[in-house]
Amino acid sequence: MNCVDCGKPVEPVAAALTTKIVSPQATEFRCLDCLAKVFSTSRERLLDAARAYRDRGCLRFQGIKF
């Protein structure tokens, strides 16, 4: 799937973050860079959040390479 904002491929971690922090029923996805812009944060902070969710056992992030 491609980012609704820029058209780049959506990384698996970005898709997982979208379903975790935006909506479990999300139908529109953004790449990490565009997701960072929406939340006024950095790509690295989003990756840190994803790692924290994975380390806490969130199944959405199991098996995703960062």
C-alpha positions, -999 to 999 in steps of 0.1 A, spaced: 0 0 0 11 36 -6 11 67 16 -21 88 11 1 120 13 32 114 -7 26 81 -25 57 63 -11 53 27 1 40 25 36 65 6 59 51 -22 80 60 -3 112 40 28 99 10 6 92 12 -9 127 15 25 143 -15 37 124 -37 9 136 -23 14 172 -24 52 176 -48 65 149 -75 38 146 -77 0 146 -101 4 116 -79 28 97 -83 27 59 -58 54 50 -21 49 58 9 72 58 46 65 56 67 72 86 78 106 74 42 118 67 29 102 99 56 122 118 44 154 101 8 147 111 18 142 148 44 170 148 72 147 158 102 130 143 105 97 125 129 85 153 104 93 180 78 72 162 102 43 159 110 47 196 72 44 203 69 14 181 99 -3 199 83 5 232 50 -11 221 69 -42 208 88 -45 241 56 -43 261 42 -72 240 19 -55 215 13 -81 189 10 -55 161 47 -50 163 59 -86 166 82 -96 138 86 -61 123 121 -51 115 130 -15 126 
